[in-house]
Every structure is written in structure tokens, then in C-alpha cells.
Amino acid sequence: MLSIGSIVIRVDDLQRQMAFWQAALGFVPRHAPEDDFVILQSPDGKGTCISLDRVPSTVHIPPRIHLDLYTEDQSGEVQRLLGLGATRVEWSKRPADADYVIMADPEGNRFCVIDTAGRNDGD
């Protein structure tokens, strides 16, 4: 049986991206960061990690993969993430009643902030 241990994000500026994702998720480095790689994990060491890999690459639009971040305080989290350097991404096909806000980290890697307030089905 397989499980997801880490999701790897290619970055240009490892220090800036590490600061963003640590602040965004409250994650900490598993080990001392290398010059070109770091694994970020929850403080309790449980769950899926985010790894940052400093490798030159181009951001693909639309991305082939993105993160869905769940919260019961979507508006508050969107504002907090904007303050950390994220940006909102407008998409013409986003339904008016969508439960997600599309955002991008400081280097343009996209993620969605999903509103889970009121959900009871575990989605």
C-alpha cells in the first residue's frame, strides 16, 4: 500500500518560498535545509509534507497539479495569505457559488483555499 509522504514544489528562491510555506501552513523543516532542498512538515510530524526543490523550471498555466488547502475561515485565511505574499488568481470558468478561491504563492505556484465551514461529509 502506498501513501503520499511529500508533495514537491519546484522553486527559484528557496529561502523566500520556505518562509512563505512555513508561515502559510505552520510547518517546520524536518531537517536543516540544504542549499537547494527542504522538507517541511507539521510540527507533530504527522501528515503529508511539502518539499521545496530549487530547480529552474517554468510555471505552467494552467498547472498540471495544485494544492487544495482546507479551512473553516476562508476569508480570514485568504487575507492572511495575501499578507504573506500570495496573490489571488481570477479564472473566468470559476462558478459564482464556488467554495474555493484560487491563489498563487510568491513564485506563481497555484493553490486553492477551500471553504469547509458547515461541511459534515468529510469532503
DSSP file (Angstrom, degrees, kcal/mol; ACC not computed):
  #  RESIDUE AA STRUCTURE BP1 BP2  ACC     N-H-->O    O-->H-N    N-H-->O    O-->H-N    TCO  KAPPA ALPHA  PHI   PSI    X-CA   Y-CA   Z-CA
    1    1 A M              0   0    0      0, 0.0     2,-0.3     0, 0.0     0, 0.0   0.000 360.0 360.0 360.0 134.2    0.0    0.0    0.0
    2    2 A L        -     0   0    0      2,-0.0     2,-0.3     0, 0.0     0, 0.0  -0.685 360.0-174.3-100.1 155.0    1.3    3.4   -0.9
    3    3 A S        -     0   0    0     -2,-0.3     2,-0.6     0, 0.0     0, 0.0  -0.974  33.5-104.6-141.4 156.8    0.8    6.7    0.8
    4    4 A I        +     0   0    0     -2,-0.3     3,-0.1     1,-0.2    45,-0.0  -0.732  37.0 172.0 -84.0 119.1    1.8   10.3   -0.1
    5    5 A G        +     0   0    0     -2,-0.6    44,-2.8     1,-0.3     2,-0.3   0.815  64.4   1.5 -93.2 -38.0    4.7   11.4    2.1
    6    6 A S  E     -a   49   0A   0     42,-0.2     2,-0.5    44,-0.0    -1,-0.3  -0.996  53.2-143.2-154.0 144.4    5.5   14.7    0.4
    7    7 A I  E     -a   50   0A   0     42,-2.3    44,-2.7    -2,-0.3     2,-0.5  -0.959  28.6-143.7-106.6 125.6    4.4   16.9   -2.4
    8    8 A V  E     -a   51   0A   0     -2,-0.5     2,-0.5    42,-0.2    44,-0.2  -0.780  13.4-167.7 -99.2 129.9    7.3   18.6   -4.1
    9    9 A I  E     -a   52   0A   0     42,-3.0    44,-2.4    -2,-0.5     2,-0.3  -0.969  18.9-133.5-115.6 125.5    7.2   22.1   -5.4
   10   10 A R  E     +a   53   0A   0     -2,-0.5     2,-0.3    42,-0.2    44,-0.2  -0.594  33.3 179.6 -75.3 137.2    9.9   23.5   -7.7
   11   11 A V  E     -a   54   0A   0     42,-2.3    44,-1.0    -2,-0.3     3,-0.2  -0.933  35.0-154.6-137.8 159.2   11.1   26.9   -6.6
   12   12 A D  S    S+     0   0    0     -2,-0.3     2,-0.8     1,-0.2    -1,-0.1   0.816  94.6  39.9 -95.5 -46.9   13.6   29.5   -7.7
   13   13 A D     >  -     0   0    0      1,-0.2     4,-2.5     2,-0.1     5,-0.3  -0.848  67.7-174.7-109.5  96.2   14.2   31.2   -4.3
   14   14 A L  H  > S+     0   0    0     -2,-0.8     4,-2.6     1,-0.2     5,-0.2   0.894  81.6  49.8 -60.8 -43.5   14.3   28.5   -1.7
   15   15 A Q  H  > S+     0   0    0      2,-0.2     4,-2.3     1,-0.2    -1,-0.2   0.921 113.3  45.4 -64.3 -44.8   14.5   30.9    1.3
   16   16 A R  H  > S+     0   0    0      2,-0.2     4,-2.2     1,-0.2    -1,-0.2   0.922 116.6  45.0 -65.2 -44.3   11.6   33.1    0.2
   17   17 A Q  H  X S+     0   0    0     -4,-2.5     4,-2.7     2,-0.2     5,-0.3   0.871 111.5  53.0 -69.2 -35.9    9.4   30.1   -0.6
   18   18 A M  H  X S+     0   0    0     -4,-2.6     4,-2.3    -5,-0.3     5,-0.2   0.927 110.0  48.5 -63.5 -43.7   10.4   28.3    2.6
   19   19 A A  H  X S+     0   0    0     -4,-2.3     4,-2.1    -5,-0.2    -2,-0.2   0.916 113.0  48.5 -62.0 -42.8    9.4   31.4    4.6
   20   20 A F  H  X S+     0   0    0     -4,-2.2     4,-2.9     1,-0.2    -2,-0.2   0.967 114.9  42.1 -62.0 -54.0    6.1   31.6    2.7
   21   21 A W  H  X S+     0   0    0     -4,-2.7     4,-2.3     1,-0.2     6,-0.6   0.831 113.0  53.4 -68.6 -31.8    5.1   28.0    3.1
   22   22 A Q  H  X S+     0   0    0     -4,-2.3     4,-2.2    -5,-0.3     5,-0.4   0.943 115.1  41.0 -63.9 -46.0    6.2   27.8    6.7
   23   23 A A  H  < S+     0   0    0     -4,-2.1    -2,-0.2    -5,-0.2    -1,-0.2   0.888 116.0  50.7 -68.6 -38.4    4.1   30.9    7.6
   24   24 A A  H  < S+     0   0    0     -4,-2.9    -2,-0.2    -5,-0.2    -1,-0.2   0.915 127.6  20.1 -65.5 -43.8    1.2   29.7    5.4
   25   25 A L  H  < S-     0   0    0     -4,-2.3    -2,-0.2    -5,-0.2    -1,-0.2   0.555  96.6-121.1-106.7 -11.0    0.9   26.2    6.9
   26   26 A G     <  +     0   0    0     -4,-2.2    -3,-0.2    -5,-0.3    -4,-0.2   0.721  61.9 152.2  73.6  19.9    2.7   26.4   10.2
   27   27 A F        -     0   0    0     -6,-0.6    15,-0.2    -5,-0.4    -1,-0.2  -0.373  31.9-152.7 -82.3 162.8    5.1   23.8    9.0
   28   28 A V  E     -B   41   0A   0     13,-3.0    13,-2.9    -2,-0.1     2,-0.1  -0.927  31.0 -89.3-130.7 154.6    8.8   23.4   10.2
   29   29 A P  E     -B   40   0A   0      0, 0.0    11,-0.2     0, 0.0     3,-0.1  -0.440  24.7-147.7 -64.1 136.7   11.8   21.9    8.4
   30   30 A R  S    S+     0   0    0      9,-2.9     2,-0.3    -2,-0.1    10,-0.1   0.896  85.0   1.7 -68.1 -41.4   12.2   18.2    9.1
   31   31 A H  S    S-     0   0    0      8,-0.4     8,-0.2    -3,-0.0    -1,-0.1  -0.843 107.4 -63.7-135.1 170.0   16.0   18.6    8.9
   32   32 A A        -     0   0    0     -2,-0.3    -2,-0.1     1,-0.1     7,-0.0  -0.375  67.1-104.4 -56.3 132.0   18.3   21.6    8.4
   33   33 A P        -     0   0    0      0, 0.0     5,-0.2     0, 0.0     2,-0.1  -0.289  30.6-139.9 -60.3 142.5   17.6   23.0    4.9
   34   34 A E        -     0   0    0      3,-2.7     3,-0.1    -3,-0.1    -3,-0.0  -0.377  33.7 -95.7 -86.8 177.5   20.1   22.2    2.2
   35   35 A D  S    S+     0   0    0      1,-0.2   -21,-0.2    -2,-0.1     3,-0.1   0.784 121.7  18.3 -65.3 -26.1   21.1   24.9   -0.3
   36   36 A D  S    S+     0   0    0      1,-0.2    18,-2.8   -22,-0.1     2,-0.3   0.301 123.2  43.7-130.9   9.4   18.6   23.5   -2.8
   37   37 A F  E     + C   0  53A   0     16,-0.2    -3,-2.7    -3,-0.1     2,-0.3  -0.983  46.1 169.9-159.5 142.6   16.1   21.4   -0.9
   38   38 A V  E     - C   0  52A   0     14,-1.8    14,-2.7    -2,-0.3     2,-0.5  -0.981  21.9-144.3-151.0 144.2   14.0   21.3    2.2
   39   39 A I  E     - C   0  51A   0     -2,-0.3    -9,-2.9    12,-0.2    -8,-0.4  -0.954  18.5-160.8-107.1 123.6   11.2   19.1    3.6
   40   40 A L  E     +BC  29  50A   0     10,-3.4    10,-2.3    -2,-0.5     2,-0.3  -0.876  15.6 172.8-104.4 136.5    8.6   21.0    5.6
   41   41 A Q  E     -B   28   0A   0    -13,-2.9   -13,-3.0    -2,-0.4     8,-0.1  -0.905  39.8 -85.1-137.1 164.3    6.3   19.0    7.9
   42   42 A S    >   -     0   0    0      4,-0.5     3,-2.3    -2,-0.3   -15,-0.1  -0.357  48.3-108.6 -64.2 152.9    3.7   19.7   10.5
   43   43 A P  T 3  S+     0   0    0      0, 0.0    -1,-0.1     0, 0.0   -16,-0.1   0.800 121.3  51.9 -56.8 -29.0    5.2   20.4   14.0
   44   44 A D  T 3  S-     0   0    0      2,-0.2     3,-0.1     1,-0.0    -2,-0.1   0.497 111.3-122.6 -86.3  -1.5    3.9   17.0   15.2
   45   45 A G  S <  S+     0   0    0     -3,-2.3     2,-0.3     1,-0.3     4,-0.1   0.554  70.5 124.3  76.7   7.4    5.5   15.2   12.2
   46   46 A K        +     0   0    0      2,-0.1    -4,-0.5    -5,-0.0    -1,-0.3  -0.668  48.7  21.1-101.3 156.2    2.2   13.8   11.0
   47   47 A G  S    S-     0   0    0     -2,-0.3     2,-0.2    -3,-0.1    -5,-0.1  -0.228 100.8 -26.3  88.5-175.9    0.5   14.1    7.7
   48   48 A T        -     0   0    0     -7,-0.1   -42,-0.2     1,-0.1     2,-0.2  -0.510  61.3-140.6 -76.6 138.3    1.8   14.9    4.2
   49   49 A C  E     -a    6   0A   0    -44,-2.8   -42,-2.3    -2,-0.2     2,-0.5  -0.520   4.1-134.6 -92.5 162.7    4.9   17.1    3.9
   50   50 A I  E     -aC   7  40A   0    -10,-2.3   -10,-3.4   -44,-0.2     2,-0.4  -0.992  21.3-163.4-115.0 124.2    5.7   19.8    1.5
   51   51 A S  E     -aC   8  39A   0    -44,-2.7   -42,-3.0    -2,-0.5     2,-0.5  -0.894   6.0-152.0-108.7 139.9    9.1   19.7   -0.1
   52   52 A L  E     -aC   9  38A   0    -14,-2.7   -14,-1.8    -2,-0.4     2,-0.5  -0.954  10.6-170.0-113.5 126.2   10.7   22.6   -1.8
   53   53 A D  E     -aC  10  37A   0    -44,-2.4   -42,-2.3    -2,-0.5     2,-1.4  -0.955  18.2-141.8-122.9 112.8   13.2   21.8   -4.6
   54   54 A R  E     +a   11   0A   0    -18,-2.8   -42,-0.2    -2,-0.5   -44,-0.1  -0.606  49.6 136.5 -79.6  96.0   15.3   24.7   -6.0
   55   55 A V        -     0   0    0     -2,-1.4    -2,-0.1   -44,-1.0     2,-0.1  -0.991  61.4-106.5-140.1 128.2   15.4   23.7   -9.7
   56   56 A P        +     0   0    0      0, 0.0     2,-0.3     0, 0.0   -44,-0.1  -0.359  58.9 145.4 -57.0 127.9   14.9   26.1  -12.6
   57   57 A S        -     0   0    0     -2,-0.1     2,-0.4   -47,-0.0    -2,-0.0  -0.975  46.0-111.7-157.8 165.3   11.5   25.4  -14.1
   58   58 A T        -     0   0    0     -2,-0.3     2,-0.4     0, 0.0   -48,-0.1  -0.855  30.6-118.3-104.9 136.9    8.7   27.3  -15.7
   59   59 A V        -     0   0    0     -2,-0.4     2,-0.4    48,-0.1    50,-0.1  -0.599  30.4-139.5 -71.2 129.4    5.3   27.7  -14.1
   60   60 A H        -     0   0    0     -2,-0.4    -1,-0.0     0, 0.0     4,-0.0  -0.788  14.8-125.7 -94.4 133.0    2.7   26.0  -16.2
   61   61 A I  S    S+     0   0    0     -2,-0.4     3,-0.0     1,-0.2    -2,-0.0  -0.985 102.3  25.7-122.6 121.3   -0.7   27.7  -16.7
   62   62 A P  S    S-     0   0    0      0, 0.0    -1,-0.2     0, 0.0     2,-0.0   0.652 108.6-125.9 -70.8 155.8   -3.0   26.1  -16.0
   63   63 A P        -     0   0    0      0, 0.0     3,-0.1     0, 0.0    -2,-0.1  -0.320   0.6-136.6 -69.3 152.2   -0.9   24.0  -13.6
   64   64 A R  S    S+     0   0    0      1,-0.2     2,-0.3    -4,-0.0    -3,-0.0   0.734  90.8  12.5 -78.1 -22.2   -0.9   20.2  -14.0
   65   65 A I        +     0   0    0     45,-0.0     2,-0.3     2,-0.0    -1,-0.2  -0.989  68.9 174.7-150.4 148.8   -1.3   19.9  -10.2
   66   66 A H        -     0   0    0     -2,-0.3     2,-0.3    -3,-0.1    45,-0.2  -0.969  30.9-104.5-150.0 165.5   -2.1   22.2   -7.4
   67   67 A L  E     -d  111   0B   0     43,-0.9    45,-2.8    -2,-0.3     2,-0.6  -0.706  18.6-150.8 -91.8 143.2   -2.8   22.1   -3.6
   68   68 A D  E     -d  112   0B   0     -2,-0.3     2,-0.5    43,-0.2    45,-0.2  -0.977  14.6-163.0-109.1 116.5   -6.2   22.3   -2.1
   69   69 A L  E     -d  113   0B   0     43,-3.5    45,-3.2    -2,-0.6     2,-0.3  -0.897   9.2-145.6-104.3 124.4   -5.9   23.9    1.4
   70   70 A Y  E     +d  114   0B   0     -2,-0.5     2,-0.3    43,-0.2    45,-0.2  -0.682  26.5 157.9 -95.4 140.6   -9.0   23.4    3.6
   71   71 A T  E     -d  115   0B   0     43,-2.1    45,-3.5    -2,-0.3    46,-0.5  -0.988  43.0-145.5-155.7 151.7  -10.2   25.9    6.2
   72   72 A E  S    S+     0   0    0     -2,-0.3     2,-0.2    44,-0.2     3,-0.1   0.460 103.3  54.3 -92.0  -4.8  -13.3   26.9    8.0
   73   73 A D     >  +     0   0    0      1,-0.1     4,-2.7     2,-0.1     5,-0.2  -0.585  64.5 161.1-126.2  67.8  -12.3   30.6    7.8
   74   74 A Q  H  > S+     0   0    0     -3,-0.3     4,-2.9     1,-0.2     5,-0.2   0.918  73.9  48.0 -58.0 -49.3  -11.8   31.1    4.1
   75   75 A S  H  > S+     0   0    0      1,-0.2     4,-2.2     2,-0.2    -1,-0.2   0.924 114.4  46.6 -60.1 -45.4  -12.0   34.9    4.1
   76   76 A G  H  > S+     0   0    0      1,-0.2     4,-2.2     2,-0.2    -1,-0.2   0.900 114.5  47.0 -64.3 -41.4   -9.6   35.2    7.0
   77   77 A E  H  X S+     0   0    0     -4,-2.7     4,-2.9     2,-0.2     5,-0.2   0.896 109.7  53.0 -69.6 -39.5   -7.1   32.7    5.5
   78   78 A V  H  X S+     0   0    0     -4,-2.9     4,-2.3    -5,-0.2    -2,-0.2   0.939 111.8  46.4 -60.1 -45.3   -7.2   34.4    2.1
   79   79 A Q  H  X S+     0   0    0     -4,-2.2     4,-2.0    -5,-0.2    -2,-0.2   0.911 112.8  49.8 -63.1 -42.0   -6.4   37.7    3.7
   80   80 A R  H  X S+     0   0    0     -4,-2.2     4,-1.0     1,-0.2    -2,-0.2   0.920 111.6  48.3 -62.4 -44.2   -3.6   36.2    5.8
   81   81 A L  H  X>S+     0   0    0     -4,-2.9     5,-2.5     1,-0.2     4,-0.5   0.871 108.1  54.3 -66.4 -37.4   -2.1   34.5    2.8
   82   82 A L  H ><5S+     0   0    0     -4,-2.3     3,-1.2     1,-0.2    -1,-0.2   0.912 106.5  52.9 -59.5 -41.4   -2.3   37.8    0.8
   83   83 A G  H 3<5S+     0   0    0     -4,-2.0    -1,-0.2     1,-0.3    -2,-0.2   0.756 105.0  55.4 -65.1 -24.9   -0.4   39.4    3.6
   84   84 A L  H 3<5S-     0   0    0     -4,-1.0    -1,-0.3    -3,-0.3    -2,-0.2   0.535 132.3 -88.1 -84.8  -7.4    2.3   36.7    3.3
   85   85 A G  T <<5S+     0   0    0     -3,-1.2    -3,-0.2    -4,-0.5    -2,-0.1   0.456  83.0 133.6 115.4   2.0    2.8   37.5   -0.4
   86   86 A A      < -     0   0    0     -5,-2.5     2,-0.3    -6,-0.1    -1,-0.3  -0.360  40.5-147.1 -75.1 164.1    0.3   35.3   -2.1
   87   87 A T  E     -E  104   0B   0     17,-2.1    17,-2.2    18,-0.1     2,-0.3  -0.943  15.3-112.8-129.4 154.3   -1.9   36.7   -4.9
   88   88 A R  E     -E  103   0B   0     -2,-0.3     2,-0.5    15,-0.2    15,-0.3  -0.635  26.2-147.9 -82.2 145.2   -5.5   35.9   -6.0
   89   89 A V        -     0   0    0     13,-2.8    13,-0.4    -2,-0.3     2,-0.4  -0.972   6.4-147.0-116.6 123.5   -5.9   34.3   -9.4
   90   90 A E        -     0   0    0     -2,-0.5     2,-0.4    11,-0.1    11,-0.0  -0.728  15.0-174.0 -89.7 138.5   -9.0   35.1  -11.4
   91   91 A W    >   -     0   0    0     -2,-0.4     3,-1.8     1,-0.1    11,-0.1  -0.988  22.2-146.9-135.9 122.6  -10.4   32.4  -13.6
   92   92 A S  T 3  S+     0   0    0     -2,-0.4    -1,-0.1     1,-0.3    -2,-0.0   0.718  98.4  55.3 -64.2 -21.7  -13.3   33.0  -16.0
   93   93 A K  T 3  S+     0   0    0      2,-0.1    -1,-0.3     0, 0.0     0, 0.0   0.416  76.3 117.5 -92.7   2.0  -14.7   29.5  -15.6
   94   94 A R    <   -     0   0    0     -3,-1.8    -3,-0.0     1,-0.1     7,-0.0  -0.577  69.7-122.1 -72.1 123.0  -14.9   29.7  -11.7
   95   95 A P    >   -     0   0    0      0, 0.0     3,-1.8     0, 0.0    -1,-0.1  -0.302  14.7-121.1 -63.9 148.9  -18.6   29.3  -10.8
   96   96 A A  T 3  S+     0   0    0      1,-0.3    -2,-0.1     0, 0.0     0, 0.0   0.815 113.9  46.7 -60.2 -31.3  -20.1   32.2   -8.8
   97   97 A D  T 3  S+     0   0    0      2,-0.0    -1,-0.3     0, 0.0    -3,-0.0   0.140  82.5 144.3 -99.0  20.5  -21.0   29.8   -5.9
   98   98 A A    <   -     0   0    0     -3,-1.8    -4,-0.0     1,-0.1     0, 0.0  -0.253  48.0-145.2 -60.4 144.8  -17.6   28.1   -5.9
   99   99 A D  S    S+     0   0    0     15,-0.0    16,-3.3     2,-0.0     2,-0.3   0.201  75.8  74.1 -93.8  15.3  -16.3   27.0   -2.4
  100  100 A Y  E     - F   0 114B   0     14,-0.2     2,-0.4    12,-0.0    14,-0.2  -0.924  61.4-152.5-130.5 153.8  -12.7   27.8   -3.4
  101  101 A V  E     - F   0 113B   0     12,-1.5    12,-2.5    -2,-0.3     2,-0.4  -0.997  23.6-135.4-120.4 127.4  -10.5   30.8   -4.0
  102  102 A I  E     + F   0 112B   0     -2,-0.4   -13,-2.8   -13,-0.4     2,-0.3  -0.699  33.8 167.6 -86.1 132.1   -7.6   30.3   -6.4
  103  103 A M  E     -EF  88 111B   0      8,-3.3     8,-2.5    -2,-0.4     2,-0.4  -0.853  24.5-142.7-136.0 170.7   -4.3   31.8   -5.3
  104  104 A A  E     -EF  87 110B   0    -17,-2.2   -17,-2.1    -2,-0.3     6,-0.2  -0.995  18.9-124.5-136.6 143.4   -0.7   31.7   -6.1
  105  105 A D    >   -     0   0    0      4,-2.7     3,-2.4    -2,-0.4   -18,-0.1  -0.175  52.0 -79.7 -73.5 178.4    2.4   31.6   -3.9
  106  106 A P  T 3  S+     0   0    0      0, 0.0    -1,-0.1     0, 0.0   -20,-0.1   0.687 133.9  46.6 -58.6 -17.7    5.1   34.4   -4.4
  107  107 A E  T 3  S-     0   0    0      2,-0.1   -48,-0.1   -94,-0.0     3,-0.1   0.326 123.9 -99.1-105.9   7.5    6.5   32.4   -7.4
  108  108 A G  S <  S+     0   0    0     -3,-2.4     2,-0.4     1,-0.3   -22,-0.0   0.478  70.1 147.9  94.4   2.3    3.2   31.8   -9.1
  109  109 A N        -     0   0    0    -99,-0.1    -4,-2.7     1,-0.1    -1,-0.3  -0.607  44.7-131.4 -71.7 124.3    2.6   28.2   -8.0
  110  110 A R  E     + F   0 104B   0     -2,-0.4   -43,-0.9    -6,-0.2     2,-0.3  -0.427  34.0 162.5 -85.0 151.5   -1.2   27.9   -7.7
  111  111 A F  E     -dF  67 103B   0     -8,-2.5    -8,-3.3   -45,-0.2     2,-0.4  -0.960  27.8-127.6-153.6 161.9   -3.3   26.5   -4.8
  112  112 A C  E     -dF  68 102B   0    -45,-2.8   -43,-3.5    -2,-0.3     2,-0.7  -0.921   7.0-143.7-117.2 143.2   -6.9   26.8   -3.8
  113  113 A V  E     -dF  69 101B   0    -12,-2.5   -12,-1.5    -2,-0.4     2,-0.4  -0.932  25.2-155.9-103.8 112.8   -8.3   27.8   -0.4
  114  114 A I  E     -dF  70 100B   0    -45,-3.2   -43,-2.1    -2,-0.7     2,-0.7  -0.759  11.6-132.5 -97.9 131.3  -11.4   25.6    0.1
  115  115 A D  E     +d   71   0B   0    -16,-3.3   -43,-0.2    -2,-0.4   -45,-0.1  -0.732  29.6 169.6 -83.1 113.7  -14.2   26.7    2.4
  116  116 A T    >   +     0   0    0    -45,-3.5     3,-2.1    -2,-0.7   -44,-0.2   0.346  28.9 131.8-105.7   5.1  -15.1   23.8    4.7
  117  117 A A  T 3  S+     0   0    0    -46,-0.5     3,-0.1     1,-0.3    -2,-0.0  -0.362  79.3  11.4 -59.1 130.2  -17.3   25.7    7.1
  118  118 A G  T 3  S+     0   0    0      1,-0.3    -1,-0.3    -2,-0.1     2,-0.2   0.374  93.0 134.6  83.9  -5.4  -20.6   23.8    7.5
  119  119 A R    <   +     0   0    0     -3,-2.1    -1,-0.3     1,-0.1    -3,-0.1  -0.551  20.3 165.4 -75.5 141.1  -19.3   20.6    5.9
  120  120 A N        +     0   0    0     -2,-0.2    -1,-0.1    -3,-0.1    -3,-0.0   0.238  60.8  78.2-133.7  10.3  -20.1   17.4    7.7
  121  121 A D  S    S-     0   0    0      0, 0.0    -2,-0.0     0, 0.0     0, 0.0   0.402  99.8-115.7-103.2   3.2  -19.4   14.9    5.0
  122  122 A G              0   0    0     -6,-0.1    -3,-0.0     1,-0.1    -6,-0.0   0.549 360.0 360.0  78.2   5.7  -15.6   14.9    5.2
  123  123 A D              0   0    0     -7,-0.1    -1,-0.1     0, 0.0    -4,-0.0   0.498 360.0 360.0 -69.2 360.0  -15.1   16.3    1.7
